[in-house]
Amino acid sequence: MAKMNKNLSVKIGKIRMKNPVMVASGTFGYGKEYADLIDLKALGAIVTKTITLGPRIGNLTPRIAETASGMLNSIGLENDGVEAFIEEKLPFLRKIGIPVIVSIGAEDIVSFKKLAKRLDRAKGVSGIEVNISCPNLADYKTKKEKQAKLFSQDKRLAYKAIKAVRSATRLTIITKLTPNVTDITEIARAVKDAGSDAVSLVNTYMGMAVDTDTRRPMLGNVIGGLSGPAIKPMALKAVWDVYNSVDIPIIGMGGIMTPDDAIEFIICGSTAIALGTANFVYPDKSIEIIKDLGYYIKSNKLKDIRALRGSLSI
Ligand SMILES: Cc1cc2nc3c(=O)[nH]c(=O)nc-3n(C[C@H](O)[C@H](O)[C@H](O)COP(=O)(O)O)c2cc1C
């Protein structure tokens, strides 16, 4: 088991974490899936797979394709809905004894608000990660328009969604942003103004891959989200950009596979970091990173992990 190390503790909104290492939404199920593989208690926090108000069947298969230094996915937020989550998944999660952050997704603002209100009353939820990298289906009329805009691609929509969530809960709100925008800092600023306590950067980069034998897309949904080491330099830049222009805690992610990757994200301004794709390849990588962060702090004679945050020397 990883040793508790006070020097690694961080705070995100009202959530105190004993270390800054989290697992990213959609890559760690609801915790139980990894219970036999790692010591869940050692993690800083768990972010659950995104849930929606009602059940969703998700996208057409295949939903995963391997690419150079990364993977594409188009799961389509398959889940059983919030009530099933509270009844079937939350009891296990709350017993672990670490902060549980529930990721929510919706296609309209009213549903975001209802989800937040429901989770606010649920025992064992420490915070809500609002996955606004979802298409907004309510504010646009034509199908093309609907497909074009995610909440997190429009600062006005992003603001409205978070404002609605804020009005429904006192839990810590973390907003998960898409990197598929021209200027991620203006979206981060909008969600901060709406009351978000922190941002998670980044969700996947949109991409596609083709099977040249069949000339068919590798994914049933044609396009999907790219994750893994291929996106790390771009994700790191998103963190650095937001760190330098918006005063809000950042949970950095995107291609973190090694302790050194995690340290890079913290040096660029992340308060905490999350592992996504790495969980599929090395299920216990998060635990190794927690240990190594402790060694790094000690061997570099830093007071604590906070002394590393944003310490990029230029
Ligand atoms: C298979 C898969 C499923 C994912 N599902 C979700 C999800 O449900 N909600 C969400 O906010 N992000 C989801 N993500 C995005 C990750 O949480 C993370 O932001 C992204 O993969 C970048 O980190 P990584 O390169 O370490 O994987 C998913 C990623 C993968 C690979």
Ligand as a Chemical Component Dictionary entry (heavy atoms), coordinates in Angstrom:
data_LIG
# 
_chem_comp.id                   LIG 
_chem_comp.type                 NON-POLYMER 
_chem_comp.pdbx_formal_charge   0 
_chem_comp.three_letter_code    LIG 
# 
loop_
_chem_comp_atom.comp_id 
_chem_comp_atom.atom_id 
_chem_comp_atom.alt_atom_id 
_chem_comp_atom.type_symbol 
_chem_comp_atom.charge 
_chem_comp_atom.model_Cartn_x 
_chem_comp_atom.model_Cartn_y 
_chem_comp_atom.model_Cartn_z 
_chem_comp_atom.pdbx_ordinal 
LIG C1  C1  C 0 -12.500 4.665  -23.164 1  
LIG C2  C2  C 0 -12.619 6.068  -22.648 2  
LIG C3  C3  C 0 -13.822 6.496  -22.098 3  
LIG C4  C4  C 0 -13.954 7.798  -21.610 4  
LIG N1  N1  N 0 -15.141 8.185  -21.058 5  
LIG C5  C5  C 0 -15.256 9.429  -20.522 6  
LIG C6  C6  C 0 -16.438 9.799  -19.836 7  
LIG O1  O1  O 0 -17.378 9.017  -19.667 8  
LIG N2  N2  N 0 -16.498 11.082 -19.365 9  
LIG C7  C7  C 0 -15.465 11.981 -19.476 10 
LIG O2  O2  O 0 -15.578 13.117 -19.007 11 
LIG N3  N3  N 0 -14.309 11.618 -20.089 12 
LIG C8  C8  C 0 -14.187 10.367 -20.608 13 
LIG N4  N4  N 0 -13.009 10.003 -21.199 14 
LIG C9  C9  C 0 -11.886 10.977 -21.286 15 
LIG C10 C10 C 0 -10.879 10.758 -20.160 16 
LIG O3  O3  O 0 -11.461 10.961 -18.893 17 
LIG C11 C11 C 0 -9.659  11.707 -20.329 18 
LIG O4  O4  O 0 -10.116 13.042 -20.247 19 
LIG C12 C12 C 0 -8.949  11.547 -21.659 20 
LIG O5  O5  O 0 -8.922  10.185 -22.028 21 
LIG C13 C13 C 0 -7.528  12.104 -21.636 22 
LIG O6  O6  O 0 -6.716  11.433 -20.705 23 
LIG P1  P1  P 0 -5.763  10.178 -21.086 24 
LIG O7  O7  O 0 -4.996  10.558 -22.310 25 
LIG O8  O8  O 0 -4.938  9.957  -19.888 26 
LIG O9  O9  O 0 -6.681  9.012  -21.364 27 
LIG C14 C14 C 0 -12.859 8.702  -21.694 28 
LIG C15 C15 C 0 -11.641 8.255  -22.241 29 
LIG C16 C16 C 0 -11.504 6.965  -22.705 30 
LIG C17 C17 C 0 -10.189 6.537  -23.279 31 
# 
loop_
_chem_comp_bond.comp_id 
_chem_comp_bond.atom_id_1 
_chem_comp_bond.atom_id_2 
_chem_comp_bond.value_order 
_chem_comp_bond.pdbx_ordinal 
LIG C1  C2  SING 1  
LIG C2  C3  SING 2  
LIG C2  C16 DOUB 3  
LIG C3  C4  DOUB 4  
LIG C4  N1  SING 5  
LIG C4  C14 SING 6  
LIG N1  C5  DOUB 7  
LIG C5  C6  SING 8  
LIG C5  C8  SING 9  
LIG C6  O1  DOUB 10 
LIG C6  N2  SING 11 
LIG N2  C7  SING 12 
LIG C7  O2  DOUB 13 
LIG C7  N3  SING 14 
LIG N3  C8  DOUB 15 
LIG C8  N4  SING 16 
LIG N4  C9  SING 17 
LIG N4  C14 SING 18 
LIG C9  C10 SING 19 
LIG C10 O3  SING 20 
LIG C10 C11 SING 21 
LIG C11 O4  SING 22 
LIG C11 C12 SING 23 
LIG C12 O5  SING 24 
LIG C12 C13 SING 25 
LIG C13 O6  SING 26 
LIG O6  P1  SING 27 
LIG P1  O7  DOUB 28 
LIG P1  O8  SING 29 
LIG P1  O9  SING 30 
LIG C14 C15 DOUB 31 
LIG C15 C16 SING 32 
LIG C16 C17 SING 33 
# 
